[in-house]
Amino acid sequence: MTRTDHDPSRSAYATASVIGVVIGVVVAILTSDVILGVIAGAPCVAIIVGLQRLWTGGGTTGPHHP
């Protein structure tokens, strides 16, 4: 099994942030409570970024053999 050597691009993290912010704003508007918007948006960003890191190998480097 081989692992990919691709790190998630900055645009992937930016997209995750935008999605989380949009979800947070929508929840905040619907509930008229900013705290609920933050509670809804923050885990969304964390889960998306975590899945990106898991998918690409976690951003860790493998052993370097000569």
PDB file of N, CA, C and O in Angstrom, chain B, residues numbered from 101:
ATOM      1  N   MET B 101       0.844  -1.166   0.000  1.00  0.00           N
ATOM      2  CA  MET B 101       0.000   0.000   0.000  1.00  0.00           C
ATOM      3  C   MET B 101       0.894   1.234   0.000  1.00  0.00           C
ATOM      4  O   MET B 101       1.809   1.347   0.816  1.00  0.00           O
ATOM      5  N   THR B 102       0.635   2.122  -0.882  1.00  0.00           N
ATOM      6  CA  THR B 102       1.419   3.353  -0.941  1.00  0.00           C
ATOM      7  C   THR B 102       0.601   4.508  -0.405  1.00  0.00           C
ATOM      8  O   THR B 102      -0.630   4.494  -0.432  1.00  0.00           O
ATOM      9  N   ARG B 103       1.297   5.480   0.070  1.00  0.00           N
ATOM     10  CA  ARG B 103       0.606   6.661   0.570  1.00  0.00           C
ATOM     11  C   ARG B 103       0.879   7.811  -0.368  1.00  0.00           C
ATOM     12  O   ARG B 103       1.916   7.849  -1.031  1.00  0.00           O
ATOM     13  N   THR B 104      -0.043   8.743  -0.426  1.00  0.00           N
ATOM     14  CA  THR B 104       0.144   9.873  -1.315  1.00  0.00           C
ATOM     15  C   THR B 104       1.075  10.878  -0.672  1.00  0.00           C
ATOM     16  O   THR B 104       1.097  11.029   0.549  1.00  0.00           O
ATOM     17  N   ASP B 105       1.835  11.556  -1.494  1.00  0.00           N
ATOM     18  CA  ASP B 105       2.746  12.581  -1.002  1.00  0.00           C
ATOM     19  C   ASP B 105       2.196  13.973  -1.242  1.00  0.00           C
ATOM     20  O   ASP B 105       2.948  14.946  -1.305  1.00  0.00           O
ATOM     21  N   HIS B 106       0.897  14.063  -1.373  1.00  0.00           N
ATOM     22  CA  HIS B 106       0.279  15.347  -1.651  1.00  0.00           C
ATOM     23  C   HIS B 106      -0.229  15.964  -0.358  1.00  0.00           C
ATOM     24  O   HIS B 106      -0.962  15.330   0.400  1.00  0.00           O
ATOM     25  N   ASP B 107       0.165  17.193  -0.117  1.00  0.00           N
ATOM     26  CA  ASP B 107      -0.374  17.922   1.018  1.00  0.00           C
ATOM     27  C   ASP B 107      -1.599  18.686   0.540  1.00  0.00           C
ATOM     28  O   ASP B 107      -1.651  19.112  -0.614  1.00  0.00           O
ATOM     29  N   PRO B 108      -2.581  18.863   1.408  1.00  0.00           N
ATOM     30  CA  PRO B 108      -3.742  19.648   0.996  1.00  0.00           C
ATOM     31  C   PRO B 108      -3.303  21.077   0.667  1.00  0.00           C
ATOM     32  O   PRO B 108      -2.480  21.665   1.369  1.00  0.00           O
ATOM     33  N   SER B 109      -3.850  21.606  -0.381  1.00  0.00           N
ATOM     34  CA  SER B 109      -3.461  22.950  -0.782  1.00  0.00           C
ATOM     35  C   SER B 109      -4.092  23.984   0.134  1.00  0.00           C
ATOM     36  O   SER B 109      -5.014  23.687   0.894  1.00  0.00           O
ATOM     37  N   ARG B 110      -3.582  25.189   0.048  1.00  0.00           N
ATOM     38  CA  ARG B 110      -4.139  26.279   0.845  1.00  0.00           C
ATOM     39  C   ARG B 110      -5.585  26.553   0.456  1.00  0.00           C
ATOM     40  O   ARG B 110      -6.397  26.951   1.290  1.00  0.00           O
ATOM     41  N   SER B 111      -5.897  26.339  -0.808  1.00  0.00           N
ATOM     42  CA  SER B 111      -7.275  26.581  -1.237  1.00  0.00           C
ATOM     43  C   SER B 111      -8.234  25.562  -0.621  1.00  0.00           C
ATOM     44  O   SER B 111      -9.401  25.879  -0.394  1.00  0.00           O
ATOM     45  N   ALA B 112      -7.763  24.356  -0.350  1.00  0.00           N
ATOM     46  CA  ALA B 112      -8.620  23.359   0.300  1.00  0.00           C
ATOM     47  C   ALA B 112      -8.944  23.792   1.730  1.00  0.00           C
ATOM     48  O   ALA B 112     -10.082  23.655   2.179  1.00  0.00           O
ATOM     49  N   TYR B 113      -7.947  24.312   2.441  1.00  0.00           N
ATOM     50  CA  TYR B 113      -8.195  24.806   3.794  1.00  0.00           C
ATOM     51  C   TYR B 113      -9.068  26.056   3.767  1.00  0.00           C
ATOM     52  O   TYR B 113      -9.915  26.247   4.639  1.00  0.00           O
ATOM     53  N   ALA B 114      -8.859  26.904   2.765  1.00  0.00           N
ATOM     54  CA  ALA B 114      -9.697  28.102   2.644  1.00  0.00           C
ATOM     55  C   ALA B 114     -11.145  27.715   2.364  1.00  0.00           C
ATOM     56  O   ALA B 114     -12.068  28.315   2.913  1.00  0.00           O
ATOM     57  N   THR B 115     -11.341  26.726   1.522  1.00  0.00           N
ATOM     58  CA  THR B 115     -12.691  26.252   1.230  1.00  0.00           C
ATOM     59  C   THR B 115     -13.354  25.692   2.481  1.00  0.00           C
ATOM     60  O   THR B 115     -14.532  25.952   2.730  1.00  0.00           O
ATOM     61  N   ALA B 116     -12.607  24.925   3.270  1.00  0.00           N
ATOM     62  CA  ALA B 116     -13.147  24.383   4.518  1.00  0.00           C
ATOM     63  C   ALA B 116     -13.537  25.508   5.464  1.00  0.00           C
ATOM     64  O   ALA B 116     -14.574  25.441   6.125  1.00  0.00           O
ATOM     65  N   SER B 117     -12.710  26.537   5.529  1.00  0.00           N
ATOM     66  CA  SER B 117     -13.018  27.677   6.401  1.00  0.00           C
ATOM     67  C   SER B 117     -14.266  28.405   5.936  1.00  0.00           C
ATOM     68  O   SER B 117     -15.112  28.780   6.748  1.00  0.00           O
ATOM     69  N   VAL B 118     -14.382  28.603   4.631  1.00  0.00           N
ATOM     70  CA  VAL B 118     -15.554  29.303   4.091  1.00  0.00           C
ATOM     71  C   VAL B 118     -16.826  28.498   4.359  1.00  0.00           C
ATOM     72  O   VAL B 118     -17.852  29.066   4.732  1.00  0.00           O
ATOM     73  N   ILE B 119     -16.765  27.193   4.172  1.00  0.00           N
ATOM     74  CA  ILE B 119     -17.937  26.351   4.436  1.00  0.00           C
ATOM     75  C   ILE B 119     -18.345  26.456   5.903  1.00  0.00           C
ATOM     76  O   ILE B 119     -19.530  26.587   6.212  1.00  0.00           O
ATOM     77  N   GLY B 120     -17.367  26.399   6.807  1.00  0.00           N
ATOM     78  CA  GLY B 120     -17.664  26.517   8.228  1.00  0.00           C
ATOM     79  C   GLY B 120     -18.251  27.863   8.598  1.00  0.00           C
ATOM     80  O   GLY B 120     -19.172  27.945   9.410  1.00  0.00           O
ATOM     81  N   VAL B 121     -17.717  28.920   8.000  1.00  0.00           N
ATOM     82  CA  VAL B 121     -18.239  30.264   8.273  1.00  0.00           C
ATOM     83  C   VAL B 121     -19.660  30.404   7.750  1.00  0.00           C
ATOM     84  O   VAL B 121     -20.517  30.968   8.430  1.00  0.00           O
ATOM     85  N   VAL B 122     -19.916  29.899   6.556  1.00  0.00           N
ATOM     86  CA  VAL B 122     -21.262  29.990   5.982  1.00  0.00           C
ATOM     87  C   VAL B 122     -22.267  29.223   6.853  1.00  0.00           C
ATOM     88  O   VAL B 122     -23.357  29.722   7.133  1.00  0.00           O
ATOM     89  N   ILE B 123     -21.899  28.023   7.273  1.00  0.00           N
ATOM     90  CA  ILE B 123     -22.802  27.260   8.147  1.00  0.00           C
ATOM     91  C   ILE B 123     -23.034  28.010   9.444  1.00  0.00           C
ATOM     92  O   ILE B 123     -24.165  28.085   9.923  1.00  0.00           O
ATOM     93  N   GLY B 124     -21.976  28.566  10.018  1.00  0.00           N
ATOM     94  CA  GLY B 124     -22.109  29.326  11.261  1.00  0.00           C
ATOM     95  C   GLY B 124     -22.995  30.541  11.107  1.00  0.00           C
ATOM     96  O   GLY B 124     -23.817  30.822  11.979  1.00  0.00           O
ATOM     97  N   VAL B 125     -22.840  31.272  10.005  1.00  0.00           N
ATOM     98  CA  VAL B 125     -23.663  32.466   9.773  1.00  0.00           C
ATOM     99  C   VAL B 125     -25.124  32.087   9.572  1.00  0.00           C
ATOM    100  O   VAL B 125     -26.017  32.748  10.103  1.00  0.00           O
ATOM    101  N   VAL B 126     -25.371  31.032   8.812  1.00  0.00           N
ATOM    102  CA  VAL B 126     -26.752  30.605   8.587  1.00  0.00           C
ATOM    103  C   VAL B 126     -27.413  30.196   9.906  1.00  0.00           C
ATOM    104  O   VAL B 126     -28.550  30.581  10.180  1.00  0.00           O
ATOM    105  N   VAL B 127     -26.709  29.429  10.707  1.00  0.00           N
ATOM    106  CA  VAL B 127     -27.271  29.026  12.001  1.00  0.00           C
ATOM    107  C   VAL B 127     -27.479  30.241  12.896  1.00  0.00           C
ATOM    108  O   VAL B 127     -28.496  30.333  13.584  1.00  0.00           O
ATOM    109  N   ALA B 128     -26.532  31.170  12.896  1.00  0.00           N
ATOM    110  CA  ALA B 128     -26.664  32.370  13.721  1.00  0.00           C
ATOM    111  C   ALA B 128     -27.858  33.214  13.292  1.00  0.00           C
ATOM    112  O   ALA B 128     -28.562  33.773  14.133  1.00  0.00           O
ATOM    113  N   ILE B 129     -28.087  33.306  11.989  1.00  0.00           N
ATOM    114  CA  ILE B 129     -29.232  34.088  11.500  1.00  0.00           C
ATOM    115  C   ILE B 129     -30.549  33.383  11.838  1.00  0.00           C
ATOM    116  O   ILE B 129     -31.502  34.021  12.284  1.00  0.00           O
ATOM    117  N   LEU B 130     -30.596  32.069  11.624  1.00  0.00           N
ATOM    118  CA  LEU B 130     -31.839  31.342  11.872  1.00  0.00           C
ATOM    119  C   LEU B 130     -32.216  31.302  13.356  1.00  0.00           C
ATOM    120  O   LEU B 130     -33.396  31.340  13.706  1.00  0.00           O
ATOM    121  N   THR B 131     -31.210  31.226  14.216  1.00  0.00           N
ATOM    122  CA  THR B 131     -31.497  31.125  15.643  1.00  0.00           C
ATOM    123  C   THR B 131     -31.382  32.462  16.371  1.00  0.00           C
ATOM    124  O   THR B 131     -31.726  32.552  17.549  1.00  0.00           O
ATOM    125  N   SER B 132     -30.905  33.492  15.692  1.00  0.00           N
ATOM    126  CA  SER B 132     -30.669  34.809  16.294  1.00  0.00           C
ATOM    127  C   SER B 132     -29.707  34.716  17.479  1.00  0.00           C
ATOM    128  O   SER B 132     -29.842  35.458  18.452  1.00  0.00           O
ATOM    129  N   ASP B 133     -28.745  33.812  17.394  1.00  0.00           N
ATOM    130  CA  ASP B 133     -27.780  33.635  18.475  1.00  0.00           C
ATOM    131  C   ASP B 133     -26.410  33.346  17.863  1.00  0.00           C
ATOM    132  O   ASP B 133     -26.218  32.336  17.186  1.00  0.00           O
ATOM    133  N   VAL B 134     -25.471  34.244  18.111  1.00  0.00           N
ATOM    134  CA  VAL B 134     -24.140  34.113  17.521  1.00  0.00           C
ATOM    135  C   VAL B 134     -23.402  32.905  18.095  1.00  0.00           C
ATOM    136  O   VAL B 134     -22.687  32.217  17.367  1.00  0.00           O
ATOM    137  N   ILE B 135     -23.566  32.644  19.375  1.00  0.00           N
ATOM    138  CA  ILE B 135     -22.862  31.531  19.998  1.00  0.00           C
ATOM    139  C   ILE B 135     -23.252  30.201  19.343  1.00  0.00           C
ATOM    140  O   ILE B 135     -22.392  29.349  19.119  1.00  0.00           O
ATOM    141  N   LEU B 136     -24.518  30.020  19.041  1.00  0.00           N
ATOM    142  CA  LEU B 136     -24.934  28.786  18.364  1.00  0.00           C
ATOM    143  C   LEU B 136     -24.321  28.692  16.967  1.00  0.00           C
ATOM    144  O   LEU B 136     -24.009  27.598  16.495  1.00  0.00           O
ATOM    145  N   GLY B 137     -24.150  29.837  16.309  1.00  0.00           N
ATOM    146  CA  GLY B 137     -23.490  29.844  15.002  1.00  0.00           C
ATOM    147  C   GLY B 137     -22.043  29.416  15.099  1.00  0.00           C
ATOM    148  O   GLY B 137     -21.551  28.661  14.261  1.00  0.00           O
ATOM    149  N   VAL B 138     -21.357  29.904  16.132  1.00  0.00           N
ATOM    150  CA  VAL B 138     -19.961  29.510  16.338  1.00  0.00           C
ATOM    151  C   VAL B 138     -19.878  28.027  16.696  1.00  0.00           C
ATOM    152  O   VAL B 138     -18.995  27.314  16.220  1.00  0.00           O
ATOM    153  N   ILE B 139     -20.802  27.572  17.535  1.00  0.00           N
ATOM    154  CA  ILE B 139     -20.823  26.161  17.930  1.00  0.00           C
ATOM    155  C   ILE B 139     -21.088  25.271  16.716  1.00  0.00           C
ATOM    156  O   ILE B 139     -20.572  24.154  16.656  1.00  0.00           O
ATOM    157  N   ALA B 140     -21.866  25.732  15.762  1.00  0.00           N
ATOM    158  CA  ALA B 140     -22.157  24.939  14.562  1.00  0.00           C
ATOM    159  C   ALA B 140     -21.022  24.998  13.548  1.00  0.00           C
ATOM    160  O   ALA B 140     -20.729  23.991  12.903  1.00  0.00           O
ATOM    161  N   GLY B 141     -20.380  26.144  13.392  1.00  0.00           N
ATOM    162  CA  GLY B 141     -19.364  26.312  12.354  1.00  0.00           C
ATOM    163  C   GLY B 141     -18.000  25.746  12.699  1.00  0.00           C
ATOM    164  O   GLY B 141     -17.329  25.184  11.833  1.00  0.00           O
ATOM    165  N   ALA B 142     -17.579  25.883  13.949  1.00  0.00           N
ATOM    166  CA  ALA B 142     -16.225  25.460  14.335  1.00  0.00           C
ATOM    167  C   ALA B 142     -15.998  23.950  14.169  1.00  0.00           C
ATOM    168  O   ALA B 142     -14.978  23.559  13.601  1.00  0.00           O
ATOM    169  N   PRO B 143     -16.901  23.099  14.636  1.00  0.00           N
ATOM    170  CA  PRO B 143     -16.661  21.667  14.423  1.00  0.00           C
ATOM    171  C   PRO B 143     -16.668  21.282  12.951  1.00  0.00           C
ATOM    172  O   PRO B 143     -15.987  20.341  12.544  1.00  0.00           O
ATOM    173  N   CYS B 144     -17.429  22.004  12.167  1.00  0.00           N
ATOM    174  CA  CYS B 144     -17.466  21.731  10.730  1.00  0.00           C
ATOM    175  C   CYS B 144     -16.074  21.926  10.122  1.00  0.00           C
ATOM    176  O   CYS B 144     -15.600  21.080   9.363  1.00  0.00           O
ATOM    177  N   VAL B 145     -15.431  23.032  10.453  1.00  0.00           N
ATOM    178  CA  VAL B 145     -14.085  23.299   9.950  1.00  0.00           C
ATOM    179  C   VAL B 145     -13.123  22.236  10.472  1.00  0.00           C
ATOM    180  O   VAL B 145     -12.302  21.722   9.712  1.00  0.00           O
ATOM    181  N   ALA B 146     -13.213  21.902  11.751  1.00  0.00           N
ATOM    182  CA  ALA B 146     -12.304  20.924  12.342  1.00  0.00           C
ATOM    183  C   ALA B 146     -12.449  19.550  11.688  1.00  0.00           C
ATOM    184  O   ALA B 146     -11.453  18.875  11.428  1.00  0.00           O
ATOM    185  N   ILE B 147     -13.670  19.145  11.426  1.00  0.00           N
ATOM    186  CA  ILE B 147     -13.900  17.831  10.813  1.00  0.00           C
ATOM    187  C   ILE B 147     -13.390  17.804   9.377  1.00  0.00           C
ATOM    188  O   ILE B 147     -12.752  16.835   8.967  1.00  0.00           O
ATOM    189  N   ILE B 148     -13.663  18.853   8.612  1.00  0.00           N
ATOM    190  CA  ILE B 148     -13.213  18.890   7.217  1.00  0.00           C
ATOM    191  C   ILE B 148     -11.690  18.888   7.140  1.00  0.00           C
ATOM    192  O   ILE B 148     -11.115  18.154   6.336  1.00  0.00           O
ATOM    193  N   VAL B 149     -11.028  19.704   7.971  1.00  0.00           N
ATOM    194  CA  VAL B 149      -9.559  19.746   7.963  1.00  0.00           C
ATOM    195  C   VAL B 149      -8.985  18.414   8.423  1.00  0.00           C
ATOM    196  O   VAL B 149      -7.997  17.938   7.864  1.00  0.00           O
ATOM    197  N   GLY B 150      -9.597  17.808   9.439  1.00  0.00           N
ATOM    198  CA  GLY B 150      -9.134  16.502   9.894  1.00  0.00           C
ATOM    199  C   GLY B 150      -9.261  15.430   8.825  1.00  0.00           C
ATOM    200  O   GLY B 150      -8.368  14.597   8.664  1.00  0.00           O
ATOM    201  N   LEU B 151     -10.362  15.450   8.098  1.00  0.00           N
ATOM    202  CA  LEU B 151     -10.536  14.486   7.008  1.00  0.00           C
ATOM    203  C   LEU B 151      -9.533  14.719   5.881  1.00  0.00           C
ATOM    204  O   LEU B 151      -9.044  13.766   5.275  1.00  0.00           O
ATOM    205  N   GLN B 152      -9.226  15.993   5.599  1.00  0.00           N
ATOM    206  CA  GLN B 152      -8.226  16.285   4.572  1.00  0.00           C
ATOM    207  C   GLN B 152      -6.859  15.760   4.986  1.00  0.00           C
ATOM    208  O   GLN B 152      -6.138  15.188   4.168  1.00  0.00           O
ATOM    209  N   ARG B 153      -6.505  15.950   6.230  1.00  0.00           N
ATOM    210  CA  ARG B 153      -5.208  15.460   6.706  1.00  0.00           C
ATOM    211  C   ARG B 153      -5.167  13.933   6.718  1.00  0.00           C
ATOM    212  O   ARG B 153      -4.148  13.335   6.372  1.00  0.00           O
ATOM    213  N   LEU B 154      -6.267  13.307   7.113  1.00  0.00           N
ATOM    214  CA  LEU B 154      -6.333  11.853   7.121  1.00  0.00           C
ATOM    215  C   LEU B 154      -6.219  11.296   5.700  1.00  0.00           C
ATOM    216  O   LEU B 154      -5.523  10.308   5.466  1.00  0.00           O
ATOM    217  N   TRP B 155      -6.902  11.934   4.763  1.00  0.00           N
ATOM    218  CA  TRP B 155      -6.917  11.473   3.379  1.00  0.00           C
ATOM    219  C   TRP B 155      -5.540  11.579   2.731  1.00  0.00           C
ATOM    220  O   TRP B 155      -5.170  10.742   1.908  1.00  0.00           O
ATOM    221  N   THR B 156      -4.775  12.619   3.106  1.00  0.00           N
ATOM    222  CA  THR B 156      -3.482  12.848   2.468  1.00  0.00           C
ATOM    223  C   THR B 156      -2.321  12.317   3.287  1.00  0.00           C
ATOM    224  O   THR B 156      -1.171  12.614   2.960  1.00  0.00           O
ATOM    225  N   GLY B 157      -2.564  11.559   4.320  1.00  0.00           N
ATOM    226  CA  GLY B 157      -1.472  10.977   5.087  1.00  0.00           C
ATOM    227  C   GLY B 157      -1.114  11.758   6.330  1.00  0.00           C
ATOM    228  O   GLY B 157      -0.096  11.461   6.955  1.00  0.00           O
ATOM    229  N   GLY B 158      -1.884  12.721   6.706  1.00  0.00           N
ATOM    230  CA  GLY B 158      -1.662  13.447   7.936  1.00  0.00           C
ATOM    231  C   GLY B 158      -0.588  14.515   7.894  1.00  0.00           C
ATOM    232  O   GLY B 158      -0.288  15.135   8.914  1.00  0.00           O
ATOM    233  N   GLY B 159      -0.015  14.735   6.740  1.00  0.00           N
ATOM    234  CA  GLY B 159       1.016  15.754   6.646  1.00  0.00           C
ATOM    235  C   GLY B 159       2.344  15.339   7.259  1.00  0.00           C
ATOM    236  O   GLY B 159       3.252  16.160   7.386  1.00  0.00           O
ATOM    237  N   THR B 160       2.466  14.068   7.641  1.00  0.00           N
ATOM    238  CA  THR B 160       3.715  13.587   8.208  1.00  0.00           C
ATOM    239  C   THR B 160       4.584  13.047   7.096  1.00  0.00           C
ATOM    240  O   THR B 160       4.089  12.609   6.056  1.00  0.00           O
ATOM    241  N   THR B 161       5.856  13.080   7.320  1.00  0.00           N
ATOM    242  CA  THR B 161       6.768  12.537   6.319  1.00  0.00           C
ATOM    243  C   THR B 161       7.124  11.113   6.683  1.00  0.00           C
ATOM    244  O   THR B 161       7.224  10.769   7.861  1.00  0.00           O
ATOM    245  N   GLY B 162       7.309  10.306   5.697  1.00  0.00           N
ATOM    246  CA  GLY B 162       7.695   8.921   5.920  1.00  0.00           C
ATOM    247  C   GLY B 162       9.184   8.806   6.183  1.00  0.00           C
ATOM    248  O   GLY B 162       9.899   9.806   6.127  1.00  0.00           O
ATOM    249  N   PRO B 163       9.656   7.625   6.464  1.00  0.00           N
ATOM    250  CA  PRO B 163      11.094   7.445   6.703  1.00  0.00           C
ATOM    251  C   PRO B 163      11.891   7.678   5.429  1.00  0.00           C
ATOM    252  O   PRO B 163      11.470   7.309   4.333  1.00  0.00           O
ATOM    253  N   HIS B 164      13.039   8.291   5.600  1.00  0.00           N
ATOM    254  CA  HIS B 164      13.907   8.581   4.450  1.00  0.00           C
ATOM    255  C   HIS B 164      15.025   7.529   4.425  1.00  0.00           C
ATOM    256  O   HIS B 164      15.863   7.464   5.324  1.00  0.00           O
ATOM    257  N   HIS B 165      15.009   6.732   3.395  1.00  0.00           N
ATOM    258  CA  HIS B 165      16.047   5.699   3.267  1.00  0.00           C
ATOM    259  C   HIS B 165      17.068   6.162   2.244  1.00  0.00           C
ATOM    260  O   HIS B 165      16.699   6.725   1.213  1.00  0.00           O
ATOM    261  N   PRO B 166      18.320   5.939   2.509  1.00  0.00           N
ATOM    262  CA  PRO B 166      19.361   6.370   1.543  1.00  0.00           C
ATOM    263  C   PRO B 166      19.361   5.561   0.275  1.00  0.00           C
ATOM    264  O   PRO B 166      20.173   5.811  -0.616  1.00  0.00           O
TER     265      PRO B 166
END
